[in-house]
């Protein structure tokens, strides 16, 4: 038995991670500026990051979806959320290919895993 992941828990976890290294150096948006959802994810993914563009205002905001069924502990949630934050940071740095695990993702993920003790092989 584990905890039940909700949208509110994801948002609070994001804000907590945002206050830690290396995230606090990255200038990430406040949780109020990011859309979070605890929803089932299709396929093999346990989470996803996307950027939503508003047609009228031409503004963008980040969206992070995490599957509650695939996360039974806060540690699992934190690792997955940190992974998606790396994708968010990639986008902010100008890497627009969503979901890619290239050199920039590896660099960011290495930093995150070093600070937070996440298993880099599973990250």
Beta strands, then each sheet from edge to edge (+ up, - down):
strand 1: 34-38
strand 2: 47-53
strand 3: 60-66
sheet 1: 1+ 3+ 2-
end
